[in-house]
């Protein structure tokens, strides 16, 4: 089998190399960053109040901030002219 007949071109012939990342993947990254920052925030709230039930509040706030970061980057700069 020659390289032209190979159905799997391999990693060195990937057509997606060098293209811009998918915007959906970027929003997933923002959510993950928010979750990673929200968990320690929840631990801090739980330690201060001595109530480990509030751990979820920090995680929820982190996810909220992560989604907000993702939404703020989605706006077009040309929409400010309207």
C-alpha positions as CSV (number, residue, x, y, z in Angstrom):
1,X,0.0,0.0,0.0
2,X,1.4,3.4,-0.9
3,X,1.1,6.5,1.1
4,X,-1.6,7.9,-1.3
5,X,-3.8,4.8,-0.7
6,X,-3.5,5.0,3.1
7,X,-6.9,5.9,4.6
8,X,-5.2,7.2,7.8
9,X,-2.8,10.0,6.8
10,X,-1.2,10.1,10.3
11,X,-0.4,13.0,12.5
12,X,2.1,14.6,10.1
13,X,-0.5,14.9,7.4
14,X,-3.4,16.2,9.5
15,X,-5.4,18.8,7.5
16,X,-6.5,20.6,10.7
17,X,-3.0,21.5,11.8
18,X,-2.5,25.3,12.0
19,X,-6.2,26.2,11.9
20,X,-7.9,28.4,14.4
21,X,-9.3,26.5,17.4
22,X,-13.0,25.8,17.6
23,X,-14.9,28.5,19.6
24,X,-16.8,25.8,21.5
25,X,-13.6,24.4,22.8
26,X,-12.5,27.9,24.0
27,X,-15.8,28.2,26.0
28,X,-15.2,24.8,27.5
29,X,-11.8,26.0,28.6
30,X,-13.4,29.1,30.3
31,X,-15.8,26.9,32.1
32,X,-13.0,24.6,33.3
33,X,-11.0,27.6,34.5
34,X,-14.0,28.9,36.3
35,X,-14.5,25.5,38.0
36,X,-10.8,25.3,38.9
37,X,-11.0,28.8,40.5
38,X,-14.4,28.2,42.1
39,X,-13.4,25.1,44.0
40,X,-10.8,26.8,46.2
41,X,-13.2,29.7,46.6
42,X,-15.8,27.2,47.9
43,X,-13.2,25.7,50.3
44,X,-12.3,29.2,51.6
45,X,-16.0,30.0,52.2
46,X,-16.5,26.6,53.9
47,X,-13.5,27.1,56.1
48,X,-14.5,30.6,57.1
49,X,-18.1,29.7,57.9
50,X,-17.3,26.2,59.2
51,X,-20.1,24.9,57.0
52,X,-18.9,22.4,54.3
53,X,-22.3,22.6,52.7
54,X,-21.3,26.0,51.2
55,X,-18.6,24.3,49.1
56,X,-21.1,24.2,46.3
57,X,-21.6,28.0,46.4
58,X,-17.9,28.6,45.5
59,X,-18.1,26.1,42.7
60,X,-21.3,27.6,41.3
61,X,-19.7,31.1,41.5
62,X,-16.6,29.9,39.7
63,X,-18.8,28.4,36.9
64,X,-20.7,31.6,36.7
65,X,-17.5,33.6,36.3
66,X,-16.2,31.1,33.7
67,X,-19.4,31.4,31.6
68,X,-19.2,35.2,31.9
69,X,-15.6,35.2,30.7
70,X,-16.6,33.1,27.8
71,X,-19.6,35.3,26.9
72,X,-17.5,38.6,27.1
73,X,-15.1,37.3,24.5
74,X,-17.8,36.4,22.1
75,X,-18.9,39.9,21.3
76,X,-17.9,41.4,17.9
77,X,-15.9,44.7,18.1
78,X,-17.9,45.9,15.1
79,X,-21.2,45.8,17.0
80,X,-20.2,48.9,19.0
81,X,-20.7,51.1,16.0
82,X,-24.5,50.5,15.9
